[in-house]
């Protein structure tokens, strides 16, 4: 695993999970995954993020690849850990999109 941040004091750096059989002289499978705490950690059924991450880790481990894990909420689901104001994720099961009116 490799951690990266612009600031050495960063407490939540981006991560790269590099398979032990990684060989840069051959084509390398790469998955870029945006953090989704509700899906990745808690197995939320409202998204398939955790399943995507699990499959990606399995494939890259088998084929000598890399999963880049970006420490940012990819779909904007706000769970209160960010400085940006929280916005609703869904209303009546319909995903909220920027500029959508209710």
N, C-alpha and C positions, 0 to 999 in steps of 0.2 A: 504494500500500500504506500502511496506517495501522497503527501498533503501539500497543498499550495494555497498561499494567500499573499496579497500585495503587502500586507503589514505583518511582520513577524509576531506581533502581539495579538493577531486575530485568533479568537477562541473557537471559531467554527470554520476552518478552511475547507476549500473544495478538496475532493479526494479522487485519486485514481487507483482502482483495484486492478493490478497487473497480474495476470496468470503466471504461475511459475514456469510454464513452458512457452512463454512469450519469445518470439523470434522475429525481430524487425526486418530480417532479410526476406520474409515471406509476407503475403497479404495478411493483415491483422483485422479481425472483427472488433469493432469499437461501438459501444453504446454510450450515448450521452444522456444521462438521467438527471432530471431536476428533482430535488428533494421533495418528498410528499410525506410528511410525518404521519398523517392519518392513514395513508395507504401502505407506506413502507414499514412502519412500526406497529400500527394498531390493526392492520388488515381491513380497513374500511371497505364496505361493499359499495360505496358511492363512486368509487373509481377503481381502475385496474392497475394502479401504479405499483403496488407491492408485487403483484403477479408479474408485471413487466420486468421489475428489478430482479426477481428470483430467476426468471427464465434467462435474462441477460447474463447474470452471474454464472449460471450453469453452462450456457453456450460458450462464453468467453473462457471459462475454466477448461472446457473440453478442447477448445480450438486455439488456445494461446492468445487470447484477446485481452481487451482492456475495457473496464466500465469506468467512465468519468462521472462522478457523482457531484453535481453542482449544488451547493448549499444555498438554494433559493427555492422558493415555492413556485413551481412551474406553471400552475394553472390559476394562481391568484387566490387559492382557498386560504382565507385568513383565519388563523387559529390563535391570534393574539401575541405572537412572539416577535412581531416586526414593528418597526416604527411607523409604517404607513397606516392610515386609517383602515379599519376593517370594513369590508363591503359584503353584502349578502351573497352566499354561494348559490342558493336556489330558492325559488318560490314555487310551491306546488310541484316540485320535481323538475322544473325547467331550469337549466343552468343559467346563471346570471352572466350577461356579457356587458362589457363597457359600453355605455351609451344606451342601454336598454331601459325602457321606462316600465313601471309596474302599474 
